[in-house]
Amino acid sequence: QVHLGESGGGLVQAGGSLRLSCAASGRAFETYGMGWFRQGPGKEREFVAAISRGGTTTYYADPAKGRFTVSRDNAKNTVYLQMNSLKPEDTAVYYCAAGTLRALSNSGTYSRTNNYGYWGQGTQVTVSS
């Protein structure tokens, strides 16, 4: 089992940057694939980015490509989401999630919320125009 806690959210002007962190407690962080999702006002939760267990493979939703970078430090049990060139439409609560090897078995599984068994409480990101 793993417990997740996000930090780093806040209010930023359009064009600015934020770096979200997700700290994990529990065993074997390196055995989990990690994902970032977000949920804007009145919207469903959507996939943002994900990273494989060893950090060698990353995945991005189209809105994140070229602006966001996901990374992880398994020695620190932490996954990061660097967000640059932020837009007002990026405003949302951002969640990190952990999925097991069995659930995240191929590239097509990383974007689906139901493949992640553990979730953080979320951190609010607000981008003003």
C-alpha positions in Angstrom: 0.0 0.0 0.0 1.1 3.5 -0.7 -0.1 6.9 0.6 0.3 10.0 -1.6 0.4 13.7 -0.8 0.6 16.5 -3.4 2.1 19.9 -2.9 3.2 22.9 -4.9 -0.1 24.2 -6.2 -1.1 27.8 -6.1 -2.2 30.9 -8.0 -0.1 31.9 -11.0 -0.5 34.2 -13.9 -0.9 32.9 -17.4 2.5 32.1 -18.9 3.9 31.3 -15.5 5.2 28.0 -14.1 4.6 25.7 -11.2 6.2 22.5 -10.0 4.0 20.0 -8.3 5.4 17.3 -6.1 3.8 14.1 -4.9 5.4 12.4 -2.0 4.7 8.8 -1.4 4.9 6.9 1.9 4.8 3.1 2.2 6.7 0.3 0.6 8.2 -0.1 -2.8 7.5 3.2 -4.4 9.6 2.1 -7.3 7.2 -0.7 -8.1 4.4 1.7 -9.0 3.7 3.5 -12.2 2.7 7.1 -11.4 0.2 9.4 -13.0 -1.0 12.9 -12.8 -4.6 13.8 -13.4 -6.6 17.0 -13.0 -10.3 17.9 -12.5 -11.4 21.4 -13.5 -14.7 23.0 -12.3 -17.6 21.1 -13.6 -15.4 18.7 -15.5 -14.5 15.0 -15.2 -11.1 14.0 -14.0 -8.7 13.8 -16.9 -5.3 12.4 -17.6 -2.3 14.8 -17.7 0.9 12.8 -17.6 2.4 9.5 -16.4 5.7 7.9 -15.8 6.8 4.3 -15.7 8.2 2.6 -12.6 11.9 3.2 -13.5 11.2 6.6 -15.0 12.4 5.7 -18.4 9.0 6.1 -20.2 6.7 9.1 -19.9 3.2 9.7 -21.3 1.4 13.0 -21.9 -2.1 14.1 -22.8 -2.1 16.4 -25.8 -2.8 19.6 -23.8 0.4 18.8 -21.7 2.8 18.0 -24.5 5.6 20.5 -24.9 4.6 22.4 -21.7 4.6 19.8 -18.8 7.3 17.4 -17.8 6.8 14.5 -15.5 9.7 13.0 -13.6 10.4 10.9 -10.5 13.1 10.4 -7.9 12.7 6.9 -6.5 15.3 7.6 -3.9 13.1 10.3 -2.5 9.8 8.5 -3.1 8.6 11.5 -5.1 7.1 12.3 -8.5 7.1 15.7 -10.0 5.1 17.6 -12.6 6.8 20.7 -14.0 4.3 22.9 -15.6 5.4 25.8 -17.9 3.5 28.3 -20.1 0.4 27.8 -18.0 -2.9 28.8 -19.4 -6.2 29.7 -17.6 -7.7 26.4 -18.9 -5.1 24.5 -16.8 -6.9 25.6 -13.7 -7.9 22.5 -11.8 -7.3 20.3 -8.8 -4.3 18.2 -9.7 -4.0 14.6 -8.4 -1.2 12.1 -8.4 -2.0 8.5 -8.5 -0.1 5.2 -8.2 -0.8 2.0 -10.1 0.6 -1.5 -9.8 2.6 -3.3 -12.5 -0.4 -5.5 -13.2 -2.7 -2.6 -13.7 -0.3 -0.5 -15.8 0.8 -3.3 -18.1 1.2 -1.3 -21.3 1.2 2.2 -22.7 -2.5 2.3 -23.2 -3.3 1.8 -19.5 -1.6 4.8 -18.1 -4.3 7.3 -19.1 -7.2 5.5 -17.4 -8.2 6.5 -13.9 -9.5 3.0 -13.1 -6.0 1.6 -13.5 -4.7 3.5 -10.5 -5.4 2.1 -7.0 -4.0 4.9 -4.9 -4.7 8.6 -5.0 -3.6 11.8 -3.3 -5.9 14.4 -1.9 -5.1 16.9 -4.7 -3.6 20.3 -4.9 -5.4 23.4 -6.4 -3.8 25.1 -9.4 -5.3 28.4 -10.5 -4.1 30.3 -13.5 -5.3 33.8 -13.9 -5.5 35.6 -17.3 
